[in-house]
Amino acid sequence: MRKLLCIGLALGLVFTLASCGRSETPAAATDPTAAEMTAEAVTTAETIETTAEMETATEESTAQETTTAVPKAPATIPEIVAYYNAAANRVKADKPGYSFTERTSINSINGGAQWLVSIVNRAITDDTPQAETVATGGNHRDFAVPGKDWASKLSAAAVHSATCAEKDGVYEIRIDMRTETQPDLPGDVEQHEHGKAFKIYDRGKIYGVMSGYEALGKITKFAPTYHDCYILCAIDKSNGTMRSAQYYYTFDATIEGKLASAIPVKAGAGISVTGKYVF
């Protein structure tokens, strides 16, 4: 009897302990308050992290915008040429007005028949000396490259060297051209690299002066070699407008012609032209 009573008490104790174990475990696992607090903490941490990332990205973007907003002086040949082209073409678009002077020097004309030398001399000296003033809003078609709606289509490939220096809020630019040799004058100045930025002679200018001299003969060739040509200009750093520009171009020409008797003759000429604009 006493054994049965001990066994019964022992079994009762085991069942009691088992029951206690079952009731405690689910309570800890399914406590809704604890789960909600944990989820809220995770959400708050994620929000803080996201906000910090957004603020960092905004600061980096603002810093980048501030950096790119600062204008840089053109440095390479393509950059300087592009900057010059834009400023020169604005002259014909904005029509700011300017004063202009030009000086042409005939360094040499030699060889050939007297008529050929005289005709070429006449063609060259027709344009010099020149001086003019163009009012604001007036006709600017003669600026730099006469007769065109643009002032420059200069190519970086035609440039030997280019420099840009800042002084008192102005970019002082110098562009030196490569030597260019052509077999004859162009029908359109744009066909020559120098004709894309300088006032050069076209076929009509030289060959056209023979009108009325047909009895003497004709010019059959005028082959120029452009050399030592350069552009000097000052451009306002703040707005990209041109303040002044100087164009110096020189060329040697091999000239051929025929007398009325079909006898071929030759001559040579060395010519330089300096044009100055102040806006």
JOSUL-V225514 format. One record per backbone hydrogen bond with DSSP energy under -1.0 kcal/mol. CO is the residue of the C=O (numbers start at 1). NH is the residue of the N-H. If there is no record, write none. Layout:
BEGIN
CO|NH + CO|NH
END
This chain:
BEGIN
1|5 + 2|6 + 3|7 + 4|8 + 5|9 + 6|10 + 7|11 + 8|12 + 9|13 + 10|14 + 11|15 + 12|16 + 13|17 + 14|18 + 15|19 + 16|20 + 17|21 + 18|22 + 19|23 + 20|24 + 21|25 + 24|28 + 25|29 + 26|30 + 31|35 + 32|36 + 33|37 + 34|38 + 35|39 + 36|40 + 37|41 + 38|42 + 39|43 + 40|44 + 41|45 + 42|46 + 43|47 + 44|48 + 45|49 + 46|50 + 47|51 + 48|52 + 49|53 + 50|54 + 51|55 + 52|56 + 53|57 + 54|58 + 55|59 + 56|60 + 57|61 + 58|62 + 59|63 + 60|64 + 61|65 + 62|66 + 63|67 + 64|68 + 65|69 + 76|80 + 77|81 + 78|82 + 79|83 + 80|84 + 81|85 + 82|86 + 83|87 + 84|88 + 85|89 + 86|90 + 89|93 + 90|94 + 91|95 + 95|137 + 98|134 + 99|278 + 100|132 + 101|276 + 102|130 + 103|274 + 105|107 + 105|272 + 108|270 + 110|268 + 113|117 + 114|118 + 115|119 + 116|120 + 117|121 + 118|122 + 119|123 + 120|124 + 121|125 + 122|126 + 125|128 + 130|102 + 132|100 + 134|98 + 135|138 + 140|143 + 143|145 + 145|148 + 155|158 + 156|159 + 158|178 + 161|176 + 163|174 + 165|172 + 167|170 + 169|237 + 170|167 + 171|235 + 172|165 + 173|233 + 174|163 + 175|231 + 176|160 + 176|161 + 180|226 + 186|203 + 188|191 + 189|192 + 193|196 + 194|197 + 194|198 + 196|153 + 198|200 + 202|206 + 203|207 + 204|208 + 207|210 + 208|211 + 210|213 + 213|216 + 213|217 + 216|260 + 218|258 + 221|256 + 223|254 + 224|182 + 225|252 + 226|180 + 229|177 + 230|248 + 231|175 + 232|246 + 233|173 + 234|243 + 234|244 + 235|171 + 236|240 + 241|236 + 243|279 + 244|234 + 245|277 + 246|232 + 247|275 + 248|230 + 249|273 + 250|227 + 251|271 + 252|225 + 253|269 + 254|223 + 255|267 + 256|220 + 256|221 + 257|265 + 258|218 + 259|262 + 263|259 + 265|257 + 267|255 + 268|110 + 269|253 + 270|107 + 270|108 + 271|251 + 272|105 + 273|249 + 274|103 + 275|247 + 276|101 + 277|245 + 278|99
END
